[in-house]
Amino acid sequence: MTTATVTAPLCRNFINGRWVESRSGQTIERRNPANLKEVTSVAPLSTREEVREAIAAAKAAFPGWRDTPSPIRGKILARAAALMEAQKEGLARTLCREEGKTFKEALVEVQRSINILEFTAGEGRRMGGETIPSEAAKNLAYTIKQPLGVVGAITPWNFPVAIPVWKAAPALVAGNTVVLKPAELTPECAAKVVEIFQEAGAPAGVLNMVLGLGEEVGDELLQDREVRAISFTGSNEVGNLIYSLAARQMKKCQCEMGGKNPVVVLRDADLALATESAVMGAFGSSGQRCTATSRVVVEEAIADRFVEMVVARASKLKVGNGIDADTDVGPLVDEQQLKTVLRYLEIGKKEARTVLGGARMSGAGYHDGYFVAPTVFDHAAWDSAIAQEEIFGPVLSVIRVADFEEAVRVANSVKYGLSSSVYTNDARKMFEFIDRIETGIAHVNAPTVASEAQLPFGGMKATGVGLREMGRVAIDFYTELKAVYIDYAPPKK
């Protein structure tokens, strides 16, 4: 183990409006993935009893928060957005140190979080239903949305600011109270998000956070019957388990999981535009995002030229510590993720032609971090492991096809269905692609990684189950819809 040069403070739980130290006596140490000498945080492995305390606080706070007018709830989110804007650079530096993103990428993530808060704050003034004609005379029929109660949010490490925000914000504006269980690898980012909500005026018990392992903290959220809904983002293995356990207890559940996102490049495409999209989509955030471009499906007629352009562009990327202004690609998040990616690199070398990268970075500046070279595999078979399985690293597989029809079949050949992109100037093929691609997000001449706060986010097939996140539809998961009938006909004589 590398000797630490920094002593980090112990992270605390946030329960009923107070920061409290865990009583478990067990902790986990987090180091900067770009510089393993630096300890960024020490977080507790909290107990089930502490989770139950957070749930009890959320339950007690629910009636008052539910009865708070939704425009007032929205104002708290608006204040949180302003506070996050003021703290933007500091929060981005924390994200960079703790998760490994480049500072540029961290700023983008924080800005996305601000956008989500701003948009969702407005939902407080749009929390309406529908007025629907009744078949009976002198009858008013309409719908209203009402909060569920206590909601559990289980969030991953790869977007440790944005995902807690995009779960907590719609849950809170809808009138629910929340218990957040963030990833063990990014406790400091989660704590800063919670601090912002606290400073913005969220009442005690409305937003709580308990740090710890999924086997304890996450499982207790699933098992406790006071928790009415679970929102999860993470792996398919864990998501499948969560969804099945939630179903047994009749809890509402949404799970956003893996992706194996294709960029389809047709022979009439703007190759410079497609190249930039593929490279930044594959290697931005070190490939550690569910919307990452992990496959390029390219027509054979232009494949040689396109691969040359991709290799040339990717070769110029600087890999290093994300805090450095000129870094393009940061480290992988931890040793486990490093081992996973290195295993897939060895698989890829057997399944396809390595045209760039293919190894862990070595030399000065790299030995104290989890750095992997941006890697491009060419001539990958559509059904190979590197073309079918989520790697979650800076790895791009190029699959060559004969024509548009084969391209769509190959793009749809994986079990996942999150995001996709097609590069073409043929309007017919654009709309054919949109109609036939099996993804929850489809782009035309734009990267797979792009998404905006006011649009729904989520996928099909093995990528996701449950209602979508973000946009106006995010409120639907966190509310129950009630139909109301009012008969105001005069009494019969």
N, C-alpha and C positions, 0 to 999 in steps of 0.2 A: 504494500500500500504506500502511495506517495505521501510524504510528510506534508501536513497542512501548514500553510503560512498565514492563514487568517482564522481567527476564532469567531464563528458566526453565532448570533443570538439564537436562543431556543424559540421556535415558533409556538404560538398559542392558539387554542380554540377560541371561537367567538360564540358565546351562548347567552341568550337573553340580554343582549346589549352590553356584555362585558367580555373583555379578553381574559381568559383563564388558562392557567397551566394544566396540562393533563396530569391525572393522578396515576397513570399507568407505570411510570418509571422507565418505559422503553422508548427509544428514539431511533430515528434513521437520519443519517448524514447525507447531505446533498453537495456534490462538488460541481464546479463549473466544467461542462464537458469540453470546453476549449482549453482549459487550464486546470488539470486535476490537483494542482497544489492549493487551489483556492476552494475553501469550504464556503458555500453560499448560504446554506441554512442547515439547521438541525430541527427536525420536526418530530412530534410525539406520535407514537402508535397508540392511538386512543382506544378506550375500552367500549364495550357495548353499553355499559351503564352511562357513559358520557354521551353517547348517541341518544339514548333514551331521555337524558336531561335536555338535550337540544330539541328533540321532538316535543317534549312536554312544554318547553318554552314557546315553540312555534304554535302548538295547539292553544295555549293560553292567550297568545297574541292575536289569534285568528279573528275572533268576533269583532274586536275593535278595528282591525285592519279591513275586514270585509265591509264594515259599515262606514269606513272612510270613503267619501265620494271619489270615484275613479279619476276625475280631473285633478284632485289633490294628490292622489297617488302618483299621477303622471308628473306633477311638478317636482316631486322628489327625484324621479328619474332624470328630469331636465337639469336639476341641480347637480346630479351625479355626472351628467355629460359635461357640464361646465367645469367641474372639479377635475375630471379626467383630462380635459383639454389643458388645464393649467399645469397638470402633473405629467404631461405626455412624455417628455424626454426622460424624466427620471424613471417612469414606469417602463419605458422601452429599454432602458439600461438594465433594470432588474430582469426583464424578460430575456434579454440577450445573455446575461450572466447565468441565469438559472436554467434556461431551456436550450440555449445555443444558437438561436436565430442570429442573423446579422442585424446590426442596429437599424439598417434601412428596412428590413422585413419587420422588425419589432415595431417601428414607427407605424408601418402600414397596419399591423394588427391592432395597435392601440387606436388608430384612427377609425378602423372598422368598428371597434367597440363603442367609440363615441357616436358613430353614425347610428348604430343599433339603439343606443340609449335615446338619442334625439328622436328617432322614428317611433320607438315604442312609447316614449313619453306622450306623444300625440294620440296614441291609442286610448289614453285615459279620457279623451274627449270624443272618442268614436266607439265607445263600448256599447253599441246598440244592437238591437235585433231587427226584426222585420214586422211591419204591420201587414197582415194578410187578410184578404176579404173572407168573411164568414158566409156560409150558405144560409144562415138564419138571419132574419131581420132583427134590427136593433141589437146586434152583437158585435163586440170589438174583439178581434183575435190578433194576438201578436206574440213575439218571442223575446226572451231576455236571456243574457248570459250571466251565469253566476259562478263564483269561484268554487274550487273543490275542497280546499282546506289546507292541510300540510302536504307539501310537495318535496320529494327528494330529488336532488340534482347530483349526478355522478359524472364528473368531467375529466378529460384526458390531459396529458402533458403537452401536446403539440400546439395547441392554441390556448395557453393557460390564462389569458386575459379575456379573449373574445368569447370562448365557449361558456365560461361561467356567466358572462354578461348576457349572452343571447338566450340562456336558460332562465336566469334570475329575473331579467327585466320584464318579459311578458308574464311570468308567473306572478310577480309582484303587482304590476299594473292591473292585472285581472282580479286582485284581491286575495291571493293565496299567501301563505307564509312558507318559507323555504328553509330546508336544511341542506347545505352544500357539502358534498364530499369531493374535494379536488384530488387530482393525482398526487401520489407520494413524491414524485420527482419535482413538482413545482408548487410547493406550499407558500413560498413568499409572494409569488404572483397572485395567488388566490387571496392571500391576506390583504394585499394592497387593494384588490377589487372590493373586498368587504369593507375595508376602512373608508373607501370612497362612498359607498352606500350609507355607512354610519354617519359620516360627516355631512352627507346630503340630507339627513333627517329621517332615515328609516327608523321607526320606533323599535324599542327593545323587543326581541323575540320574533320580529318579522323576517329577518334574515340571519341565519345561524350557520356556522361552519365548524365541522369536526374533521380533524386531520387523522389519517391512519390508513390501514390496509383495507382493500376491498373485502377480504374474507371476514373482517370484523365490522368495520364501519359501514361499508356498502351493504353487507348482508343484513345488518340490523335495520337499515332503512327498508330493505325488502320485506323483512319479517314482521316489522311493527305494524299493527293494523291501524294505527292512527295516521300513517302515511297513506294518502289517498292516491298518489301518482308518483311514478318514477320516470325521470328523463335521463337517458344515458347516452354518452358518446364514447366509443372505444372499440375494442376488438370484437370480431364475430363470435369467438368462443365465449367471451363473457356476456355479450349481448344476448346470445341465444339462451343462456342460463337465466339471465335477468328476466327476459320476456316470459319464459315458461313459469318461473316462480311468481312473477307478478300476476299472471293469468290465473293461477291457482287461488289467489286471494282476491281476484276481481279488481285489482288495481289498474288504473289507466297506465299505459306504458308506451313510451316511444324510445326506439333505439336507432341511433345512427352509427353505422359500422364501417366496413371496409370499402375500398374502391380499387378499380384497375382500369383507369380512365384512358380512352383512346383519343388521339388526334388522327383524323383521317385526312390524308393529303392527296388530292386528285390531280390529274395531269395538267389541268388549267389553273392551278393554284398560284398565288403569289408566293413563290418559294422563300423569299426573304422574310416575309411576314410569318409564314408557317414555321420557318427555322427558329425565329426568335421565340415564338410561342412554345414550340417543343422544348427548346433548351431551358427557358426560364420556368416552364411548367414542370419539367423533370427535375431540375437541380435547385430551384428556389426552395428555401426551407429544408435544404438537403434531402428533398424528396419525401419529407416526413409530414405529409398532409394527405387527407383522404381524397382531395381533388387533384393530387399530383398527376402529371402526364407520365404514365408508366409505359405506354405503348404508342408507337406511331405505325399506323396502317397506311402504306404508301403504294401508289400504283407503280408497277415495275418500270413503266416507260420513263419515269423521272427519278427513280429510286437512287441510282448511282449519284446523280448530281445533288439530290437532297441530302443524302448521307454525308457527302463531302462537306456540304455547307454546315450541317449540324456539328460535325467533328471540328471544323475550323472555328465555329463560334464557341463551342463548349471548351475548346482548348485554351481560350482566352480568359476563362473564368478563374478568379483567384480564390483559392481555398485557404481559410485561416480563421483566426479568432474573430467572431462577429463584431466585436467592439471596434475593430479597426475600420475606418471609413471606406477603404478600398476593397474590403472583403466581399465576395459575391456568394460564396458557399461556406456555411459554417460546419461545425462538427455534428455527428450523430449524438443523440441525447444521452446515451449511457452505454455501458459495456455490453449489456444484453442485446441492445439494438445493433451494436457493432458486430457482434457475433452472428446475428441473423443475417445482416447484409453480406458479410464476408462469406457465409455459407452459400448464399444465392449467387455470389460472384463466381464461386467455383462451379456451381451448377451451370451457370450461363456459359462459362468457357467450354463446357462439354456440349452444350445445346446449340450454340450459335457462334458467330465470328466476333471476336473482341476487336473493336476498331478504336476504342479510346478507354483509358483507365483500366479498371479491373482489379484494383488492389488498395490496401490501406496506405495512406500517405506516411512517408518517413522523412527523417531529416530534421533540421532545425525548425522549431516552431510547431512541429507536429507530434513529437514523442510524448507530450503531456496532454494529449487530447484524442478524441475519437474521430479522427478525420479519414474519410474515404474519398478517393479520386472520383470525380464525375465519370460515369461509365456508360458507354454506348455499345450495345450488342446489335449486330446486323444479321440478316437472314435467319431471324428467329422463326421457328414454326409456330403457327397460331395456337397449337395445343401444347406447347412446351411449358415447363414449370415457370420459366421467367416471363412468359406471356400470359399465364393464367393466375398466378398467385401474387398476392400483395407483398411486396418487398419492403416498402416504407423506407427507402433509401435513395441515393442519387444514381439511379439506374434506369436507363431508357432502352427498351427493346424495339427494334425496327422489324416489322413484318411486311413482306412484299406480297402484293396481290395483283391480279390481272386487270381488274376493272372495278367499277363502282359497286356492282352487285356483290362481288366477293368481299369488297371492303366492308360493306354493311354487315354481311354474315360474320366476318371475323370480329368486327367491333362488338357485336352482340354475343360472341361465343363464350364470354366469361360469366361467372355466377353473379358478379357484382353489377350495379347499375346506377352509379352516382352521377358522374359528369362526362361529357364528351364534346368533341369539337370537330368540325369539318372545314377544310380550306378548299374553296372552289369559287369560281365566278359564274357557274351555271345555276341559274335560279331554280330550274326544275329539280336539280340534284340537291340543292339546299333544302327545299321543302320535302323532298322524298326522304332525306336523311332525318329531318326533324320528325316526320311521321313515323319512321320505322326504328329509330334508335331507341334502345331500351335503357334509358337513363332519366333520372329525375331532373337533370339540368342539361340543356343542349346549347352549344355555342356555334355560331357561324363566323368564321374568320376572326375568332377570338380565343384566348387560352382557356383550357379546362378549369383553371384555378380561379377564374373571376366569379365574384358573387357580390350582390348588393343588399343592403339592410332591408330594403322595402320589398324584396322578392322572396318567395319561399325557397328553403334550402332542404334538400333531402333526396333520397334515391329509391330505386326500385330493386326488386329481386333480393339478393342476400345483403345488399347495402343497408336497407332500412325497413323497419316496421313501425307502424303507428303514424300519427299525423305529422305534418311537416313543421320544421322550425323556421324562424325568421318571417319577415313580411307580416301582413295582416292575419294570415292564417295561423300564426304562432299562438294567438290567443285561443284558438279552438281547442288545443290540447289542454289548456289550463282552465277551461270552463265547462260547465254543464249547460246545455241548452234547454230552456223551459218554455213550453207553450202555454199561453194564458188565454182564457175565454172569459169575457165579461158580458153578461146579458143585462142590458139596460132597457129592455122592453117594459112598457107600463104593465102593472099587474092586471090580470084578467078579472073582469067583474062578473 
